[in-house]
Amino acid sequence: MTGFTLQETNLICLYHSGSLAATIAQMREALPEISEPDVLDTVNSVIQKLELLDEGGYNQLEFDPMAPIGFSEEYSGAADSLA
């Protein structure tokens, strides 16, 4: 199963806004403020992965900053193409 790393999960928890679209929008809004290249790459990676989900898939994710979250099998093939 492919999913989000612990670092990516923590970012999602920071920007989690109740819906998929709102979370992506919050992350995009923060992009101009990010000066660290590694963090910028991670945020862009998370946005790309989130865009593969629909609202139902997003709502199935558990937002626990202490554990990586995974895609359901339905989304794992699409996420593999980002790696």
Secondary structure, DSSP 8 states (H G I E B T S, - for coil): --B--HHHHHHHHHH--SSHHHHHHHHHHHGGG---HHHHHHHHHHHHHHHT--HHHHHH----TTS--B--HHHHHHHHTT-
